[in-house]
Amino acid sequence: MPADRVTIPTCAVVADTCCDVPSELLAQLGVAVCQRRPDVDELVKLYRGLLAQGSEGIVSIHKGSEAVAACAAAAKMDEPGRVTVVDVGLTSAALALAVERAAYAAGNGGTPIEVAARADAVADATVLLVISDPSAPRQGHGGLFDRFAYLRRRALGVSHLVRLDRSGYKVLAESDDLANLAGLVAHAFGTRARTDGALCYIEAAGSVPNGLAQLDKPFDTNEYVSYRLATLVPATELVRYSGPGALAVAMVPEDVYGGHETALFDSNLTV
């Protein structure tokens, strides 16, 4: 990973901390970072500063409410069209994939249109598989049934395996056996690899990183080809939604990603 990627001449890339990549590493990737739930006026100031440094345009990559704030900030700019907001609808390691690929495209001279398209394409093809912690915050739509499910999960030590992509999320399985859920994650990899070929992935873990060894074990197979690009520990945004012991893997076909050897992450580095 190059250590001198501090500015981007043609297109600036902006992301927030929901991608679970430390700010220092984002800076090395040439990405300007704002905090989770950024203030609109602060974003306007950030955008203006980047344009003043010579960028032709800005691609700002977020999810949900962060993307809404970015759109509001883009609308307040003096020059319309200089800021393109990409709402990837993803978080944690999945958002990190889109941000890193945008940084790669920008660092290779991509225009704002090209950089935004790169982030969009990667987001479309990325799936985030999350094994929640039994103590994860309440999920669902509220009400008595939701509260009962929450209390049952805590009492029995049950974790959920959740699939998240741009279309939404789905609970795939629940179990009190982490090895069983890790095996299901590996099975999901194998199923997708049979149709999409080699996969690139990023791991993320909460504040109990020992679980990663349990997650890695099923990946030690010759049934399909996959490349680990990075491991994000601790993953603050993942913990926020799925609990301190949560584990996650974001995967994308290598053909869409653009070749694992082009990754700006150091695959041997845990950040």
Residue pairs with C-beta under 8 A, 6 or more apart in sequence:
1 28
1 29
1 264
1 265
1 266
1 269
2 28
2 264
3 28
5 28
5 29
5 30
5 103
5 107
5 264
6 27
6 28
6 30
7 30
7 53
8 30
8 55
8 103
8 106
8 107
9 54
9 55
9 109
10 55
10 56
10 57
10 106
10 109
10 110
10 111
10 112
11 55
11 56
11 57
11 58
11 59
11 105
11 106
11 110
11 111
11 112
11 114
11 115
12 32
12 50
12 51
12 53
12 55
12 57
12 58
12 59
12 106
13 30
13 31
13 32
13 58
13 59
13 60
13 61
13 99
13 102
13 103
13 106
13 115
14 31
14 32
14 33
14 34
14 43
14 46
14 47
14 50
14 58
14 59
14 60
14 61
14 70
15 21
15 26
15 31
15 32
15 33
15 34
15 60
15 61
15 62
15 95
15 99
16 33
16 34
16 35
16 36
16 38
16 62
16 66
17 23
17 33
17 34
17 35
17 36
17 236
17 237
18 36
18 62
18 63
18 66
18 91
18 92
18 95
18 237
19 26
19 91
19 92
19 95
19 96
19 99
19 237
20 91
20 92
20 93
20 95
20 96
20 204
20 232
20 235
20 236
20 237
20 238
21 29
21 96
21 99
21 100
21 232
21 271
22 271
23 33
25 271
26 32
26 33
26 99
27 33
29 99
29 100
29 103
29 107
29 264
30 103
30 106
30 107
31 99
31 102
31 103
32 46
32 50
34 42
34 43
34 46
36 66
36 237
37 65
37 66
37 69
38 66
38 69
38 70
38 73
39 69
40 69
40 72
40 73
40 76
41 73
43 60
43 69
43 70
43 73
44 73
44 76
44 77
47 58
47 60
47 73
47 74
47 77
47 82
47 83
48 77
48 78
50 58
51 58
51 79
51 82
56 82
56 111
56 112
57 81
57 82
57 83
57 84
57 111
57 112
58 82
58 83
58 84
58 112
59 83
59 84
59 86
59 102
59 106
59 112
59 115
59 116
59 119
60 70
60 73
60 74
60 83
60 84
60 85
60 86
61 85
61 86
61 88
61 95
61 98
61 99
61 102
61 119
62 69
62 70
62 85
62 86
62 87
62 88
63 87
63 88
63 89
63 90
63 91
63 95
64 87
64 89
67 85
67 86
67 87
70 83
70 85
71 85
73 83
74 83
74 84
74 85
77 83
84 112
84 113
84 116
86 98
86 102
86 116
86 119
86 120
86 123
88 94
88 95
88 98
88 119
88 120
88 123
88 166
89 123
89 165
89 166
90 98
90 123
90 126
90 128
90 164
90 165
90 166
90 250
91 128
91 164
91 237
91 238
91 241
92 128
92 130
92 204
92 232
92 235
92 237
92 238
92 248
92 250
93 128
93 202
93 203
93 204
93 232
93 235
93 238
93 248
93 249
93 250
94 123
94 126
94 127
94 128
94 164
94 165
94 202
94 250
96 202
96 204
96 230
96 232
96 250
97 122
97 123
97 126
97 200
97 202
97 229
97 250
97 252
97 257
98 119
98 120
98 122
98 123
98 126
99 119
100 229
100 263
100 264
100 265
101 118
101 119
101 122
101 257
101 258
102 115
102 116
102 118
102 119
103 264
104 118
104 258
104 262
104 264
105 114
105 115
105 118
105 119
106 115
107 264
110 118
121 256
122 252
122 256
122 257
123 166
124 166
125 252
125 253
125 256
126 165
126 166
126 250
126 251
126 252
127 163
127 164
127 165
127 188
127 192
127 250
127 251
127 252
128 163
128 164
128 165
128 248
128 249
128 250
129 161
129 162
129 163
129 164
129 185
129 188
129 248
129 249
129 250
129 251
130 160
130 161
130 162
130 163
130 164
130 238
130 242
130 246
130 247
130 248
131 159
131 160
131 161
131 162
131 178
131 181
131 182
131 185
131 211
131 215
131 242
131 246
131 247
131 248
132 139
132 159
132 160
132 161
132 162
132 242
132 243
132 246
133 159
133 206
133 208
133 242
133 243
133 244
133 245
133 246
134 153
134 154
134 156
134 157
134 158
134 159
134 176
134 243
134 245
135 154
135 243
135 244
135 245
136 153
136 160
136 241
136 242
136 243
136 246
137 240
137 241
137 243
138 146
138 147
138 150
139 146
139 150
139 241
140 146
140 149
140 150
152 158
153 159
153 160
153 174
156 176
157 176
158 174
158 175
158 176
159 174
159 175
159 176
159 178
159 181
160 171
160 173
160 174
161 171
161 172
161 173
161 174
161 175
161 181
161 184
161 185
162 169
162 170
162 171
162 172
162 242
163 169
163 170
163 172
163 188
172 184
172 188
173 181
173 184
175 181
178 211
178 214
179 214
179 217
182 214
182 215
182 217
182 218
182 247
183 218
185 215
185 218
185 249
186 218
186 219
186 221
189 199
189 201
189 219
189 224
189 226
189 249
189 251
190 221
190 223
190 224
192 199
192 251
192 253
193 199
193 223
193 224
193 225
193 226
194 224
196 253
196 255
197 225
197 253
197 254
197 255
198 224
198 225
198 226
198 227
198 253
198 254
198 255
198 260
199 224
199 225
199 226
199 227
199 251
199 252
199 253
199 254
200 226
200 227
200 229
200 251
200 252
200 253
200 254
200 257
200 260
200 263
201 226
201 227
201 228
201 229
201 249
201 250
201 251
201 252
202 228
202 229
202 230
202 231
202 232
202 249
202 250
202 265
203 212
203 215
203 216
203 228
203 230
203 231
203 232
203 247
203 248
203 249
204 231
204 232
204 233
204 235
204 238
204 247
204 248
204 249
204 250
205 211
205 212
205 215
205 231
205 232
205 233
205 234
205 235
205 238
205 246
205 247
205 248
206 234
206 235
206 238
206 239
206 242
206 243
206 244
206 245
206 246
206 247
207 234
207 239
207 244
207 245
208 244
208 245
209 233
209 234
211 245
211 247
212 231
212 233
212 247
214 247
215 247
215 249
219 226
219 228
226 251
227 254
227 260
227 267
228 267
229 260
229 263
229 265
229 267
230 263
230 265
230 266
230 267
230 269
230 271
231 269
231 270
231 271
232 271
233 270
233 271
235 246
235 248
238 246
238 248
239 246
242 248
254 260
